[in-house]
Amino acid sequence: MPRSQVRNFSKGTVSIGYNAAATSIVLTTGDGAKFPSVFPYYCVWWNVTDFPDPADDPNAEMTRVDGRSTDTFTIARGQDGTSASTKNTASKTYRFMLVHCAALHNELYGNTQVFCGRFAYLGALVCRFDPYNGNRLLINGSIETIPSAGVSVDSGGLVSNTIYYAYMYMSSGVMTGEFSTTAPATDTTYGHQIKTGDGTRTLVGLVRTNASSQFVDSVTQRFVASRFNQAARNCFITVGTPTFTFTGTPSEIDNTKRVEWVQFSGAVQVQASGRCKNNTGGQTVVLGVRIDATTSQDGPLSGGHSSTANSEVATNPAHTQTFAAGYHFATVTGVVSANTGSVVSVVLSALLAGSD
């Protein structure tokens, strides 16, 4: 979000009266030039006839200015803990002034980032968005406070084996969460990720349900990811002792021995470490790691010749790559020069980079 703008002595008189729903107001001719032309910024709007000091006006209202054309201002009403109210009492003059308000102070000095919080797995039926590295989140153009108890979002209505995006929005002043299959887009005003077609929803997380339409966060399935302040995560699984006879192109040796995860775009390091063998002396056996596919390999193969039948060789294929947001899996592939290869002791692991 762009920093709120400030400028000395920005004050003007509102030319006519307005109701509580007005979002475009006009100042007296020439007063608009006293205000910044870069947005947003905050202004107080009050009855100066009866209350020379806006702090004394019970109906004084904080507004956020999102645009200005000469003397015409586009504003968001009832900001920073105030409520929109009518400003049209006959014979009263209403003043509009840029001020150093609480929202601006918090932005500059308190919680300088407005993408705080962490979305995390709480249980099979619930995820929660908690304060983390601050408690501020930009929603629909306003800086909102993440409740100290967090915002829980349950799995009700979700279907199995499906990607969902977690969004936060304000409902009657209360931060609320929802899951949606609608992918995010970049907000053209503030540059953050929102629900496509709905700027009232700010993206905070990503999940994939399991076969039971539930949430999972285990060493083999990291199916909850946070948009902000994501800690590094690891996955691993012991491959066991499968055999394989693939020649030519390496292929997945056991489709039940995968690690799976969801992520926002970032780097992933996958590795398979252990030993393998061929049941025939003089033949080769090599393993690879493969991401999001079941044939070939990512990075170099690793292994070698079994000097005698079933003599073990070390294997340590690894690969690091940046992947797009979404669901991914990693598996072990293998290939032999002839006869039968097998895994002796291999652990497949994936290290998912964090963002904090």
C-alpha positions as CSV (number, residue, x, y, z in Angstrom):
1,M,0.0,0.0,0.0
2,P,1.3,3.5,-0.8
3,R,2.3,5.5,2.3
4,S,-0.3,8.1,3.4
5,Q,0.7,11.6,2.2
6,V,1.2,14.7,4.4
7,R,1.4,18.4,3.7
8,N,1.4,21.4,5.9
9,F,-1.6,23.7,6.2
10,S,-4.0,21.6,4.0
11,K,-7.4,23.0,4.9
12,G,-10.5,24.0,3.0
13,T,-14.2,24.8,3.2
14,V,-16.8,22.3,1.9
15,S,-18.9,24.2,-0.6
16,I,-22.3,22.6,0.0
17,G,-24.0,20.1,2.3
18,Y,-23.7,16.3,2.0
19,N,-25.5,13.3,3.4
20,A,-23.7,10.4,5.2
21,A,-23.4,8.3,2.0
22,A,-21.6,10.9,-0.2
23,T,-18.2,9.8,-1.4
24,S,-17.4,12.8,-3.7
25,I,-17.3,16.3,-2.2
26,V,-16.4,19.7,-3.6
27,L,-14.4,22.3,-1.7
28,T,-14.5,26.1,-2.3
29,T,-12.8,27.1,-5.5
30,G,-9.1,27.1,-5.1
31,D,-9.0,25.1,-1.8
32,G,-8.2,21.8,-3.5
33,A,-4.7,23.1,-4.4
34,K,-3.8,23.2,-0.7
35,F,-3.9,19.4,-0.5
36,P,-1.5,16.7,-1.8
37,S,-2.0,15.3,-5.2
38,V,-0.6,11.9,-4.3
39,F,-3.0,9.5,-2.4
40,P,-4.1,8.3,0.0
41,Y,-4.2,10.7,3.0
42,Y,-6.6,11.4,5.9
43,C,-8.7,14.4,6.6
44,V,-11.1,15.4,9.3
45,W,-14.5,16.9,8.3
46,W,-16.4,18.9,10.9
47,N,-18.8,21.7,11.8
48,V,-16.5,24.7,12.3
49,T,-19.3,27.1,13.1
50,D,-20.2,25.5,16.4
51,F,-16.9,23.7,17.0
52,P,-13.7,25.6,16.1
53,D,-11.8,22.6,17.4
54,P,-12.8,19.4,15.5
55,A,-12.1,17.4,18.7
56,D,-15.1,19.0,20.3
57,D,-17.6,18.1,17.4
58,P,-19.4,14.9,18.3
59,N,-20.0,14.3,14.6
60,A,-16.5,15.0,13.4
61,E,-15.6,12.4,10.9
62,M,-12.3,11.0,9.7
63,T,-12.2,10.4,5.9
64,R,-9.6,8.9,3.6
65,V,-8.9,10.8,0.4
66,D,-8.4,8.4,-2.5
67,G,-8.4,11.0,-5.3
68,R,-8.7,14.6,-6.2
69,S,-9.6,16.5,-9.4
70,T,-9.0,20.3,-8.8
71,D,-11.5,20.9,-5.9
72,T,-13.4,17.7,-6.1
73,F,-12.3,14.9,-3.7
74,T,-13.1,11.2,-3.8
75,I,-13.2,10.0,-0.2
76,A,-13.9,6.9,2.0
77,R,-16.2,7.8,4.9
78,G,-16.1,6.9,8.6
79,Q,-12.4,6.0,8.8
80,D,-10.2,5.4,11.8
81,G,-12.9,4.6,14.3
82,T,-15.4,7.4,13.3
83,S,-18.8,7.1,11.7
84,A,-20.2,8.7,8.6
85,S,-22.7,11.4,9.4
86,T,-24.7,14.2,7.6
87,K,-22.9,17.4,7.0
88,N,-25.8,19.6,5.8
89,T,-27.2,21.7,8.7
90,A,-28.4,25.0,7.4
91,S,-26.2,28.1,8.1
92,K,-23.3,25.9,9.3
93,T,-19.9,25.9,7.7
94,Y,-18.1,22.6,7.3
95,R,-14.3,22.5,7.2
96,F,-12.1,19.8,5.7
97,M,-8.5,19.5,7.0
98,L,-5.6,17.1,6.5
99,V,-4.5,15.8,10.0
100,H,-2.0,13.5,11.7
101,C,-4.6,10.9,12.8
102,A,-4.2,7.6,14.6
103,A,-4.2,5.6,11.4
104,L,-1.4,7.7,10.0
105,H,0.6,7.5,13.3
106,N,0.2,3.7,13.4
107,E,1.3,3.4,9.8
108,L,4.4,5.5,10.3
109,Y,5.5,4.5,13.8
110,G,3.5,1.6,15.2
111,N,2.7,-1.2,12.8
112,T,4.6,0.1,9.7
113,Q,3.6,-2.9,7.6
114,V,0.0,-3.6,6.7
115,F,0.5,-7.2,5.8
116,C,1.0,-8.7,9.2
117,G,-0.4,-12.0,10.5
118,R,0.0,-15.6,9.8
119,F,-2.5,-18.1,8.4
120,A,-2.0,-21.5,10.0
121,Y,-3.4,-25.0,10.5
122,L,-5.3,-25.3,13.8
123,G,-6.9,-28.7,13.4
124,A,-8.5,-31.0,10.8
125,L,-11.6,-28.8,10.7
126,V,-10.2,-25.3,11.4
127,C,-7.5,-22.9,10.3
128,R,-6.8,-19.5,11.8
129,F,-5.4,-16.1,10.9
130,D,-3.5,-14.8,13.8
131,P,-1.5,-11.6,14.5
132,Y,2.2,-12.1,13.8
133,N,4.9,-9.5,13.3
134,G,2.2,-6.9,13.9
135,N,-1.6,-6.9,13.8
136,R,-2.5,-4.8,10.7
137,L,-4.0,-5.9,7.4
138,L,-5.0,-3.8,4.4
139,I,-8.6,-4.7,3.5
140,N,-10.7,-2.7,0.9
141,G,-8.4,0.3,1.2
142,S,-8.5,0.5,5.0
143,I,-5.9,-0.6,7.5
144,E,-7.7,-3.0,9.8
145,T,-6.7,-4.6,13.1
146,I,-6.3,-8.4,13.3
147,P,-8.1,-9.6,16.5
148,S,-5.8,-10.7,19.3
149,A,-7.6,-14.1,19.3
150,G,-7.2,-14.5,15.6
151,V,-9.9,-15.2,12.9
152,S,-10.9,-18.9,12.6
153,V,-12.2,-20.3,9.4
154,D,-13.7,-23.8,9.3
155,S,-14.0,-26.5,6.7
156,G,-17.7,-26.4,6.4
157,G,-18.9,-26.8,2.8
158,L,-15.5,-27.6,1.3
159,V,-15.1,-30.5,-1.0
160,S,-12.3,-33.1,-1.1
161,N,-8.9,-32.8,-2.9
162,T,-9.5,-29.1,-3.8
163,I,-7.4,-26.0,-3.7
164,Y,-9.0,-23.1,-1.8
165,Y,-7.8,-19.5,-1.2
166,A,-8.3,-18.0,2.2
167,Y,-9.5,-14.3,2.2
168,M,-10.2,-11.8,5.0
169,Y,-13.0,-9.2,4.8
170,M,-14.8,-6.9,7.1
171,S,-18.4,-7.7,8.1
172,S,-20.1,-5.0,10.1
173,G,-16.7,-3.9,11.4
174,V,-15.6,-7.5,12.3
175,M,-12.7,-9.2,10.5
176,T,-14.1,-12.4,9.0
177,G,-12.6,-15.2,6.9
178,E,-13.8,-17.2,4.0
179,F,-12.5,-19.9,1.6
180,S,-13.0,-19.6,-2.1
181,T,-11.9,-21.5,-5.2
182,T,-11.7,-18.1,-6.9
183,A,-8.0,-17.3,-7.5
184,P,-6.4,-14.0,-6.4
185,A,-5.5,-11.0,-8.6
186,T,-3.4,-7.9,-7.9
187,D,-5.3,-4.8,-6.7
188,T,-4.6,-2.0,-9.2
189,T,-4.7,0.7,-6.5
190,Y,-2.7,-0.8,-3.6
191,G,-0.8,-3.6,-5.3
192,H,-1.8,-6.4,-2.8
193,Q,-3.5,-9.7,-3.6
194,I,-7.3,-9.7,-3.5
195,K,-10.0,-12.0,-4.6
196,T,-10.5,-11.7,-8.3
197,G,-13.3,-9.3,-9.0
198,D,-13.8,-8.4,-5.3
199,G,-11.5,-5.8,-3.7
200,T,-13.2,-6.3,-0.3
201,R,-11.4,-9.6,0.1
202,T,-7.6,-9.7,1.0
203,L,-5.7,-12.9,0.4
204,V,-4.1,-14.4,3.5
205,G,-3.7,-18.2,2.9
206,L,-3.9,-21.2,0.7
207,V,-5.1,-24.7,1.5
208,R,-5.8,-28.1,-0.2
209,T,-8.3,-30.4,1.4
210,N,-7.7,-34.1,1.7
211,A,-9.9,-37.0,0.6
212,S,-12.1,-36.3,3.7
213,S,-12.5,-32.6,2.9
214,Q,-10.4,-31.7,5.9
215,F,-7.2,-29.7,6.5
216,V,-3.8,-31.4,6.8
217,D,-0.5,-30.3,8.1
218,S,1.8,-33.4,8.4
219,V,5.3,-34.3,7.5
220,T,4.0,-35.9,4.3
221,Q,1.3,-33.4,3.4
222,R,1.8,-29.7,4.1
223,F,-1.6,-28.5,2.9
224,V,-1.8,-25.1,4.6
225,A,0.3,-22.1,3.6
226,S,0.3,-18.5,4.8
227,R,0.5,-15.5,2.4
228,F,2.4,-13.5,5.0
229,N,5.2,-14.5,7.5
230,Q,5.3,-18.1,6.4
231,A,7.9,-20.1,8.3
232,A,10.1,-22.6,6.4
233,R,8.4,-26.0,6.3
234,N,9.8,-29.5,5.7
235,C,8.3,-32.7,4.4
236,F,9.8,-36.2,4.4
237,I,8.9,-39.8,3.9
238,T,10.8,-43.1,4.1
239,V,10.5,-44.7,0.7
240,G,10.7,-48.3,1.9
241,T,12.1,-51.2,-0.2
242,P,10.2,-51.2,-3.6
243,T,11.7,-52.9,-6.6
244,F,11.7,-51.6,-10.2
245,T,12.7,-52.7,-13.7
246,F,12.5,-49.4,-15.6
247,T,15.1,-49.0,-18.4
248,G,15.6,-46.0,-20.6
249,T,13.5,-43.3,-18.8
250,P,13.4,-43.1,-15.0
251,S,9.9,-43.6,-13.7
252,E,8.2,-43.3,-10.3
253,I,9.1,-46.3,-8.2
254,D,6.2,-46.1,-5.7
255,N,3.2,-43.8,-6.1
256,T,2.3,-44.2,-2.4
257,K,5.6,-42.6,-1.3
258,R,5.3,-39.0,-2.2
259,V,5.6,-35.8,-0.2
260,E,2.9,-33.2,-1.1
261,W,2.4,-29.5,-0.3
262,V,0.8,-26.2,-1.2
263,Q,2.8,-23.0,-1.4
264,F,2.8,-19.5,-2.6
265,S,5.5,-18.9,-5.2
266,G,9.0,-19.6,-3.8
267,A,12.0,-22.0,-3.8
268,V,11.8,-25.7,-2.9
269,Q,14.7,-28.0,-2.3
270,V,14.0,-31.7,-2.9
271,Q,16.4,-34.5,-2.0
272,A,16.4,-38.3,-1.8
273,S,19.2,-39.7,0.4
274,G,20.1,-43.4,1.1
275,R,21.2,-46.5,-0.8
276,C,20.0,-48.7,-3.6
277,K,21.1,-51.9,-5.4
278,N,20.7,-54.1,-8.5
279,N,20.1,-57.8,-8.2
280,T,22.7,-58.5,-10.9
281,G,26.4,-57.8,-10.6
282,G,27.8,-55.3,-13.0
283,Q,24.5,-53.6,-13.7
284,T,23.7,-50.0,-12.7
285,V,20.9,-48.6,-10.6
286,V,20.3,-44.9,-10.2
287,L,17.6,-42.8,-8.6
288,G,16.3,-39.3,-9.3
289,V,13.8,-36.8,-7.7
290,R,10.8,-35.6,-9.8
291,I,8.4,-32.8,-9.0
292,D,4.8,-32.7,-10.3
293,A,5.5,-35.6,-12.7
294,T,6.1,-39.3,-12.6
295,T,8.7,-39.9,-15.3
296,S,12.2,-38.5,-16.0
297,Q,14.0,-36.5,-13.2
298,D,14.7,-33.0,-12.0
299,G,18.4,-32.5,-11.6
300,P,21.1,-35.3,-12.0
301,L,20.5,-38.9,-11.3
302,S,22.5,-40.5,-8.5
303,G,23.7,-44.1,-8.0
304,G,26.1,-46.5,-9.8
305,H,27.1,-50.0,-10.5
306,S,26.4,-52.9,-8.2
307,S,29.8,-54.6,-8.4
308,T,28.2,-57.9,-7.3
309,A,24.6,-58.9,-7.1
310,N,22.8,-56.8,-4.5
311,S,25.8,-54.8,-3.6
312,E,24.6,-51.4,-2.3
313,V,25.5,-48.0,-3.8
314,A,25.0,-44.6,-2.2
315,T,22.4,-42.3,-3.9
316,N,21.7,-38.7,-3.2
317,P,19.8,-37.0,-6.0
318,A,18.7,-33.4,-5.3
319,H,17.1,-30.5,-7.0
320,T,16.2,-26.9,-6.1
321,Q,13.7,-24.8,-8.1
322,T,11.2,-22.0,-7.7
323,F,7.6,-23.0,-8.2
324,A,4.4,-21.1,-8.7
325,A,1.7,-20.9,-6.1
326,G,-0.5,-24.0,-5.8
327,Y,-0.3,-27.7,-5.2
328,H,2.9,-29.7,-5.8
329,F,4.3,-33.1,-5.0
330,A,7.7,-34.8,-5.2
331,T,8.5,-38.5,-5.8
332,V,11.5,-40.8,-6.4
333,T,12.2,-42.1,-9.9
334,G,14.5,-45.0,-10.8
335,V,16.1,-46.7,-13.7
336,V,18.4,-49.7,-14.2
337,S,20.6,-50.8,-17.0
338,A,19.1,-54.2,-16.8
339,N,17.4,-56.6,-14.4
340,T,15.9,-55.4,-11.1
341,G,16.7,-52.5,-8.9
342,S,15.5,-51.8,-5.4
343,V,15.7,-49.2,-2.7
344,V,17.5,-50.2,0.4
345,S,17.1,-47.1,2.6
346,V,16.0,-43.8,1.1
347,V,14.4,-40.8,2.7
348,L,12.6,-38.3,0.4
349,S,12.5,-34.8,1.7
350,A,11.4,-31.3,0.6
351,L,12.4,-28.1,2.2
352,L,9.9,-25.3,1.5
353,A,11.3,-21.8,1.8
354,G,9.6,-19.4,4.2
355,S,9.0,-15.7,3.9
356,D,9.7,-14.4,7.4
